[in-house]
Amino acid sequence: MKWFSVLILILIIQILSAQIKFQPVFIDACTGKVDTLINCWLDNNQGKVFTKTKNNGKNQIIVPHYGIYLLHFGSTYRPGFMYEPIKVNILSDHSIDTFNNNNKLNFQHHVCVAHFYSCDQLADGYIKDYYRTGKLRAEGVFKNGVVSKDFIYFNREGIKIEHRKKSKKDSFYKSYYSNGKLRKEYNTFRRITQKRNSFGAQTYLKKWTKKGFTKKELKYDTSGNLWTSQTSHSKKT
């Protein structure tokens, strides 16, 4: 009888634990409305997949226990298109999380022209864009799709990885490594182009003068020690 009671208790615990519900809500970043055309599922990093079910018109995913899962999702109106999975931590019996399912700001490069777009329109004015986690992805000031003052792009850890600036006193393009160190710079005010490796050492420098330009290329070994250095000059023609 005692063992029977224990089995019943285990069965009840399993039934209750199987009713942990996770409800992801996807918001279109451009319209601000709930996007219902999203397919999603969870996995527990151990090969187990949990798919969504319909419950009173709401998408829910039932998991057997609390913990960290990966949320995968894609769009039914863009077949085959998948977004990067999001790590979620389910801590309650009925957890509801909200995510942006797309980004406002995108850079589109065509054959002859490259512009920034915001929700399929040429970016205009001050615009901020966010990752689905709520962290800032990018911000900038634009005019007819072109950076008119500043544009800064951040990775998911909040580190600046791209910076564009346009002004009368200073105009440049800079990109950075994930550790925050400068990777590449094209500066029209200083009249230079430079590249650096992940150690922070310069690997390429091109500097313009009224007479022409000077170009310097440096190579390093895997330990970051200088291996070769070559400098060339070119006169303006």
Secondary structure as GFF3:
##gff-version 3
##sequence-region A 1 237
A	DSSP	alpha_helix	2	17	.	.	.	ID=ss1
A	DSSP	beta_strand	20	27	.	.	.	ID=ss2
A	DSSP	beta_strand	38	43	.	.	.	ID=ss3
A	DSSP	beta_strand	49	55	.	.	.	ID=ss4
A	DSSP	beta_strand	58	63	.	.	.	ID=ss5
A	DSSP	beta_strand	67	75	.	.	.	ID=ss6
A	DSSP	beta_strand	86	90	.	.	.	ID=ss7
A	DSSP	beta_strand	94	100	.	.	.	ID=ss8
A	DSSP	beta_strand	105	109	.	.	.	ID=ss9
A	DSSP	beta_strand	114	118	.	.	.	ID=ss10
A	DSSP	beta_strand	121	122	.	.	.	ID=ss11
A	DSSP	beta_strand	125	130	.	.	.	ID=ss12
A	DSSP	beta_strand	136	143	.	.	.	ID=ss13
A	DSSP	beta_strand	146	154	.	.	.	ID=ss14
A	DSSP	beta_strand	160	165	.	.	.	ID=ss15
A	DSSP	beta_strand	172	176	.	.	.	ID=ss16
A	DSSP	beta_strand	182	187	.	.	.	ID=ss17
A	DSSP	beta_strand	192	196	.	.	.	ID=ss18
A	DSSP	beta_strand	202	209	.	.	.	ID=ss19
A	DSSP	beta_strand	212	220	.	.	.	ID=ss20
A	DSSP	beta_strand	226	235	.	.	.	ID=ss21
###
